[in-house]
């Protein structure tokens, strides 16, 4: 049986009632592409956009370990804050 690439349904854009659009940008190369990883949520579909709302960092195949926000706020999901101390 020939192998084919699975076609997954992924959210690409969300439009709010006030017409604001938010784009879900997925990895376009490397392991992230094969795993359909969400790279960032931004105001533009352009992956190089500077108006990112959140940027995700992964550990292994499926675990998000850090979410960086534009105001230089980092949410470390491993329990260690930016200053290196656990809370």
Secondary structure, DSSP 4 states (H G I P E B T S, - for coil): ------------EEE-TTS-EEEEEEP-SHHHHHTT-EEEEESSS-TT-S-EEEEEEEETTTEEEEEEETTTEEEETTSB-TTS-B-
